[in-house]
Amino acid sequence: MRQYRRAAAPVLLPALVMALAATLAPGAAGAAPGSGAGTLVYCSEGNPESLNPQAVTTSTGMDAVIPLYDTLVAFRPGTTEIVPALAESWTVSPDGRVYTFALRRGVPFHDMEGFTPTRPLTAADVVFSVERQWKPDHPFHRVSGTDYPFFTDMGLPTLLERVEAPDDHTVRFTLKEPEAPFLANLAMPFMAVLSAEYAAALAARGTPERIDLAPVGTGPFRFVAFQPDAAVRYRAFEKHWQGRPRLDSLAFAITPNAAVRYNKLRAGECHVMAAPGPSDLDRIRTDPDLRLLRQEGMNVSYLAFNTARAPFDDRRVRRALAMAVDRRTLVDAVYRGAGQPARNPIPPTLWAYDDEAQDLPYDPAAARRLLAEAGHADGLAIELWYMPVTRPYMPNAKRVAEMIRADLETVGVTADLKTAEWNAYRHALSMGEHQAGILGWSGDNGDPDNFLHALLSCAAARPGGGNMARWCHTGFNDLIERARRTADPAERTRLYRDAQRLFRDELPWMPIAHSVVFTALRREVEGYVMNPFGLHVFKDVGLTPDP
């Protein structure tokens, strides 16, 4: 999950600044666990990069927009099963090219300061939400400066032939060719439905950018305020089509440091925390006031080699550096039993994973021979970028970078470590400013396409795209495109396994690890279910009232 172009920071709505501060103050009514006031505080790991669901691609950003919006179809909580959402039913044409959705009637949008909706959801809102991302001449396409990374990297600009509204309650997508993961893609946050009426009102007032700063959706919570580096605040939407949420309000307390998040959880300053650090897991397990949830992560961390820049345009150099790193020792030291060394670019929890893959050996002597063969017998100097934040797939990127640097020194490679603020870091890597950089990915829809196409396709190798290796291999690209166009699971599996073998031969990345994902929460939290994509969803969550 990623987002590359830095969006303008949303500002607080003036009338709500004091309410936000009071809600998050330690011991404030509604903030302290057990208060019974119905406000849940979630200690998140960072700022959302945007409040536009079409722009966010990090799990942090997705967490922040999920309360606000709904999609045509959704994943059943805790699973990858697709169920109806804003669309109550759908049909697919025999040739797999036409998807027709029947919308629920009477689904209300949120109101917002200066905006009161006059109508419920219609097909026009769906068409607006798709065409904003798709059509460069759409009046809202360039608002906020996003390049719609998911929409682009998932290949939708070339896949869609048209999207239309035969009537107010019907939406029809026509594809240029069948695509097996299309329905699953529609359940992802980037396909959330925005209000066309709100957009028109903002355009008439000359403030179109507020569509992304003061967002309006149909989701279970309404937006209240966002103070960067402090909090995002939501209030229950009384009229939600699935019924009012159990919580009165929801607050994200932005807390980048994992140890600080743990201390806040233990002290009762938040109810749920993201990404507990490995060193805190045993303390959480033994604390009678806390619970620790665990699941195998649908994720991968990796070291991306920028194949568009020397020396990593040479496959021998990429292979040499990967063989110089003792990944087993690295994973044991950093993940502390909560991860396994990665062999493939997709995790073993996904179907089509190549179980027969042989791990690249740790072989410094062979690495030195390859470097000499590539013309670097006297050594090599590179820049190695590492993330400044913890992620579900990466508990400590700085430590990983330091261990990689130490291993590379043994084969004559000097690595200069670099980092940057999280948004700037991702932007730099997506624009190809790095030589080698650590990143990772958590799956979004349970389909291998979500890893292989979004991270390694030629379409995603564009500036600003998700292919951090800038690797465009026509053979690999052909395999994953053919896999998208067939509905036969056996054929898709065969093609994806061939693609994984080609990846391992070319090594545009050094896969690092697949992690176990943990969520820590207080005992009074009810109804929280871990999300298979590593997200944090609070729609069905409640708090036990005071006895």
Protein Blocks (a to p, Z undefined) as FASTA:
>chain_A
ZZfbdcddddddfklmmmmmmmmpghiahkaghklnopacdddfbdcfbfcfklgcbfkl
mmmmmmmpccfbdcdehiabdcdfkbmbdcddfkopaccddddehiacdddehiacfbdc
dfklmmmmmmmmmmmkbmklmgghiahlmlmmnommmmpmbdcdfbfkbccdddfbdcfk
lmmmmmpmklpccdfklmmmmmmnopamlmmmmccdfbfbdcfbdcehiaccddddfkbf
nbpafbfbdcddddfblklmmmmmmnopafbdchiafklmmmmmmmmkbccddddddddd
dddddfkbcfklpmklmmmmmmmpcfklmmmmmnnopaccdfbfbdfkbghiafkbccdd
ddfklmmmmmmmnopanopcddddddfbdcfklmblmlmmmmmmmmmmmnopacdddddd
fklmmmmmmnopafbdcdddddfkopaklmmmmmmpmklmpghiablnopacfklmmmmm
mmmmpcbfklmmmmmmmmmmmmmmnomaccfbdcdddddddfklghiacdfklpacfklg
ccdddZZ
